[in-house]
């Protein structure tokens, strides 16, 4: 098994790094404070093929893979997690369409992500259904050739700025098992009965759009069904095998960015008449941080490589997501500690990184959920 980065990978990585440094650095703090959507940066990223890298060329995308996607997101998150998250989420859910959508759906909905103002999202979480996705209660009831959708979702990326969402709906409430009850349906956000309220005041990732979404008798044609009716839960699990691989890349990027900031700070600051970086205790912390980042990076790249080669590994992807995201929280905590009191103020980027890190252990499966998945995979093979 060889997933060594090629010259093309390194070129893509460099392009993403230069783009992020050039476009994010001067505006990231302002966007975070004002909770500003980075529309102009998104437009530039589209033109440079730096979003949705795993989407094939026939649907308007760059036609690369999940490894390339992970490489780009890692570079984005090194510079700013908030802008990095928003650029990632533009194509959030495209994996599901590629796996289960019809040719007509793929051409209709994916192409605008690159050629126009298309922005998508995936509406799963509800007030009473977070980690327990089988408890989702938003209903989609057949009415002739349509579905009528009623219910609400919370913490939905691109709920207010998106042009369409994939919506995880209850279509077969009579089924008792967790599989067979739900379906995934495309809902355009300009349909009557759709409403979204921006959820402000997030701890981190404040320039990325997050909304509470409401469906009041939203009527959509049955042709908007993704895959087979009742297979939504199974489809969702396969989606997570993909999304968690690049969320792990978020953790790697954030941790690397935090460590880079810590290194710059300790090289330029003295205590007790010596540069902080000359103290062995500080050197040991940097060594531990660098080691953890490298472990997470290798797990992340391997899980993405396996996806690109048709060998999705649920256990490894869950491990990569669990480890990389927990590692990011640990590393950014140490990085802020190395800044001393300065790290507590938003004059320093490390404060913003610290606030952004915690959500990595929550979205796309909490760390507890990832442990359950890993344990089931391991124990099931014993």
C-alpha positions in Angstrom: 0.0 0.0 0.0 1.6 3.3 -1.1 0.0 6.6 -0.5 3.1 8.7 -0.7 2.3 12.2 -1.9 3.1 12.7 -5.6 4.4 15.8 -7.3 0.8 16.7 -8.2 -0.3 16.3 -4.5 2.6 18.6 -3.5 1.6 21.2 -6.1 -2.0 21.2 -4.9 -0.9 21.5 -1.3 1.4 24.4 -2.2 -1.4 26.2 -4.2 -3.8 25.8 -1.2 -1.1 27.1 1.2 -0.4 30.2 -0.9 -4.0 30.9 -1.4 -4.8 30.7 2.3 -1.9 32.8 3.3 -2.7 35.4 0.7 -6.5 35.6 1.2 -7.2 34.6 4.9 -4.4 36.2 6.9 -5.5 39.9 6.9 -9.2 39.3 7.2 -9.7 36.2 9.4 -9.9 38.0 12.7 -12.3 40.6 11.4 -14.5 37.9 9.8 -14.6 36.0 13.1 -15.5 39.0 15.2 -18.2 40.2 12.9 -19.5 36.7 11.9 -19.0 37.7 8.3 -19.5 35.2 5.4 -16.4 35.1 3.2 -18.2 35.4 -0.1 -15.4 37.0 -2.1 -12.9 34.4 -0.9 -15.3 31.7 -1.9 -15.6 33.1 -5.4 -11.8 33.1 -5.7 -11.5 29.5 -4.4 -14.1 28.4 -7.0 -12.1 29.9 -9.8 -8.9 28.1 -8.6 -10.6 24.7 -8.2 -10.0 24.6 -4.5 -13.4 23.5 -3.4 -15.0 20.0 -3.7 -11.9 18.5 -5.2 -13.4 15.0 -5.1 -16.2 15.9 -7.4 -15.7 14.5 -11.0 -15.2 16.8 -14.0 -18.4 15.7 -15.7 -20.3 17.3 -12.8 -18.2 20.5 -12.9 -15.6 19.6 -10.2 -11.8 19.4 -10.3 -12.0 15.6 -10.7 -9.4 14.7 -8.1 -9.9 12.7 -4.8 -10.5 12.8 -1.1 -6.8 12.8 -0.4 -6.4 16.0 -2.5 -9.5 17.4 -0.7 -8.0 16.6 2.7 -4.6 18.2 1.7 -6.4 21.5 0.7 -8.5 21.6 3.9 -5.5 21.0 6.0 -3.7 24.0 4.5 -6.9 26.2 4.9 -7.3 25.2 8.6 -3.6 26.0 9.3 -4.3 29.7 8.5 -7.9 30.1 9.7 -10.4 27.4 10.8 -13.5 29.5 10.2 -12.8 30.4 6.6 -11.5 26.9 6.0 -14.7 25.4 7.4 -16.9 27.6 5.2 -15.0 26.7 2.0 -15.2 23.1 2.9 -18.9 23.2 3.6 -19.9 24.6 0.2 -19.9 21.0 -1.1 -21.0 19.3 2.1 -23.3 16.5 1.1 -21.9 16.1 -2.4 -20.4 12.8 -1.3 -24.0 11.5 -0.8 -25.1 12.6 -4.3 -22.1 11.0 -5.9 -22.8 7.7 -4.1 -26.6 7.5 -4.5 -27.9 10.3 -6.7 -29.2 9.9 -10.3 -27.2 11.3 -13.2 -29.8 14.0 -13.5 -29.5 15.0 -9.9 -25.7 15.1 -10.1 -25.6 17.3 -13.1 -28.4 19.6 -11.9 -27.1 20.2 -8.4 -23.3 19.8 -8.4 -22.4 21.9 -11.4 -23.7 25.2 -9.9 -21.3 24.7 -7.0 -18.5 25.6 -9.4 -20.1 27.6 -12.2 -22.5 29.8 -10.3 -23.6 30.7 -6.8 -24.5 27.1 -5.8 -24.0 26.3 -2.1 -25.3 23.0 -0.6 -25.7 21.6 2.9 -26.8 18.5 4.7 -29.6 18.9 7.2 -29.5 16.1 9.7 -29.3 17.3 13.3 -32.5 18.1 15.2 -33.3 19.6 18.6 -34.0 16.1 19.9 -31.7 14.1 17.6 -28.0 14.7 17.5 -25.8 11.7 17.8 -28.9 9.5 17.6 -29.6 10.1 13.9 -32.2 7.2 14.0 -34.4 9.5 16.1 -34.8 12.2 13.4 -38.5 13.2 13.4 -38.7 15.6 10.4 -41.3 13.9 8.2 -41.7 13.5 4.5 -45.2 12.3 3.5 -46.1 11.3 0.0 -48.8 13.3 -1.7 -49.3 12.2 -5.3 -46.0 12.8 -7.1 -44.6 15.0 -4.3 -43.3 14.8 -0.8 -44.6 17.2 1.9 -41.9 17.9 4.5 -42.5 19.2 8.0 -40.2 19.6 10.9 -37.1 21.5 12.1 -33.3 21.1 12.1 -30.6 22.9 14.1 -27.0 23.7 13.7 -27.2 23.2 9.9 -24.3 24.5 7.8 -25.4 26.8 5.0 -29.0 26.9 6.1 -29.3 30.6 5.4 -26.9 30.9 2.4 -27.4 27.6 0.7 -29.3 27.1 -2.5 -30.3 23.5 -1.6 -30.0 21.1 1.2 -30.0 17.3 1.5 -32.6 16.6 4.2 -32.6 13.5 6.3 -36.4 12.7 6.8 -38.6 10.2 8.4 -40.6 8.5 5.6 -41.5 5.1 7.2 -42.4 5.7 10.9 -44.1 2.3 11.1 -40.7 0.5 10.7 -39.3 -0.4 14.1 -35.6 -0.9 13.3 -33.3 2.1 12.9 -32.8 1.1 9.2 -35.6 1.4 6.8 -37.3 4.4 8.5 -35.6 7.4 6.8 -34.8 8.8 3.4 -32.7 11.6 2.0 -34.5 14.3 -0.1 -33.2 17.3 -1.9 -34.9 20.6 -0.8 -34.2 23.8 -2.7 -34.2 26.7 -0.2 -36.4 28.9 -2.4 -39.4 26.6 -1.9 -42.5 27.9 -0.1 -42.5 26.9 3.5 -38.7 26.8 3.9 -37.3 29.1 6.6 -33.8 29.5 8.1 -32.6 31.6 11.0 -28.9 32.2 11.4 -27.6 30.9 14.7 -25.2 33.6 16.0 -22.9 33.6 18.9 -20.9 30.4 18.2 -17.9 29.8 20.2 -15.7 29.3 17.1 -15.9 29.1 13.3 -17.9 32.2 13.5 -17.7 33.2 9.9 -19.2 29.9 8.7 -22.9 29.9 8.2 -24.9 27.9 10.8 -28.7 28.0 11.0 -31.9 26.7 12.5 -34.0 25.4 9.6 -37.8 25.0 9.5 -40.0 23.1 7.0 -43.6 24.0 7.0 -45.5 21.9 4.4 -42.5 22.2 2.0 -43.5 20.5 -1.2 -40.8 18.8 -3.4 -41.2 16.4 -6.3 -40.5 12.7 -5.7 -37.7 13.0 -8.2 -35.8 14.8 -5.4 -35.4 11.5 -3.5 -31.7 10.5 -3.2 -31.2 6.8 -3.7 -33.9 4.3 -2.5 -36.7 5.3 -0.2 -36.1 4.0 3.3 -32.3 3.6 2.8 -31.4 7.0 4.3 -29.8 5.6 7.4 -27.5 3.2 5.5 -26.7 5.9 3.0 -25.9 8.3 5.9 -23.4 5.9 7.4 -21.5 5.6 4.1 -21.5 9.4 3.9 -19.8 9.6 7.3 -17.1 7.3 6.1 -16.1 10.0 3.7 -16.9 13.2 5.6 -15.0 12.1 8.8 -11.8 11.5 6.7 -11.6 15.2 5.9 -12.8 16.4 9.2 -9.7 14.6 10.5 -7.8 16.9 8.1 -9.4 19.9 9.8 -7.9 18.7 13.1 -4.4 18.2 11.6 -4.5 21.6 10.0 -5.6 23.4 13.1 -3.0 21.6 15.3 -0.2 22.4 12.8 -1.3 26.0 12.6 -1.4 26.3 16.4 2.0 24.7 16.8 3.5 27.0 14.1 2.2 30.0 16.1 3.6 28.6 19.3 7.0 28.1 17.7 7.1 31.6 16.3 6.2 33.0 19.7 8.7 31.1 21.8 11.5 31.9 19.4 10.9 35.6 19.7 10.2 35.9 23.5 12.6 35.6 26.4 12.0 34.7 30.1 14.7 34.6 32.8 17.1 36.1 30.2 16.8 33.2 27.8 14.6 32.5 24.7 11.6 30.4 25.8 12.5 27.8 23.2 15.8 27.0 24.9 14.1 25.5 27.9 13.9 21.7 27.9 10.4 21.6 29.2 9.3 23.7 26.2 11.2 21.6 23.8 9.6 18.4 25.1 6.2 19.9 24.6 7.0 20.9 21.0 8.4 17.4 20.4 5.2 15.8 21.7 3.0 18.1 19.7 4.9 17.4 16.5 4.7 13.7 17.1 0.9 13.7 17.7 0.4 15.8 14.6 2.4 13.4 12.4 0.5 10.4 13.7 -2.8 12.1 13.0 -1.7 13.2 9.5 -0.7 9.7 8.5 -4.0 8.2 9.7 -5.9 10.9 7.9 -4.0 10.5 4.6 -4.3 6.8 4.7 -8.1 6.9 5.3 -8.5 9.3 2.4 -6.2 7.2 0.2 -8.3 4.1 0.9 -11.5 6.0 -0.1 -9.9 7.1 -3.4 -9.0 3.5 -4.1 -12.4 2.0 -3.3 -11.4 0.5 0.1 -13.4 2.7 2.6 -12.4 1.6 6.1 -15.1 2.6 8.7 -12.8 1.7 11.6 -9.8 3.6 10.4 -11.8 6.7 9.4 -13.4 6.8 12.9 -9.9 6.4 14.4 -8.5 9.2 12.3 -11.4 11.5 13.2 -11.3 10.6 16.9 -7.5 10.9 17.2 -6.9 14.0 15.0 -9.7 16.0 16.5 -8.8 15.2 20.1 -5.2 15.8 19.3 -6.0 19.2 17.9 -7.7 20.2 21.2 -4.7 19.1 23.2 -2.2 20.8 20.9 -3.9 24.1 20.7 -4.3 24.1 24.5 -0.5 23.7 24.9 0.1 26.3 22.1 -2.0 28.8 24.0 -0.2 28.0 27.2 3.1 28.8 25.6 1.8 32.2 24.7 1.2 32.9 28.4 -1.3 35.7 29.1 -1.0 37.0 25.5 -2.8 34.0 24.2 -5.9 35.0 26.2 -6.4 38.0 24.0 -7.8 38.1 20.4 -4.8 40.2 19.3 -3.2 36.8 18.9 -4.6 34.2 16.4 -4.1 31.4 18.9 -7.1 32.6 20.8 -9.3 32.1 17.7 -7.8 28.7 17.1 -8.5 27.7 20.7 -12.2 28.6 20.4 -12.5 26.7 17.1 -10.9 23.5 18.2 -13.6 22.1 20.5 -16.2 21.6 17.8 -14.0 19.1 16.1 -14.8 16.7 18.9 -18.5 17.2 18.4 -19.6 17.5 14.8 -19.6 14.6 12.3 -19.8 12.2 15.3 -18.8 13.1 18.8 -15.7 11.4 20.3 -18.0 9.1 22.2 -19.7 8.0 19.0 -16.4 7.4 17.3 -15.3 5.2 20.2 -18.5 3.2 19.9 -17.9 2.7 16.1 -14.3 1.6 16.7 -15.2 -0.8 19.5 -17.9 -2.4 17.4 -15.6 -2.8 14.5 -12.8 -4.3 16.6 -15.0 -6.6 18.8 -17.0 -7.7 15.8 -13.8 -9.3 14.3 -12.7 -11.0 17.5 
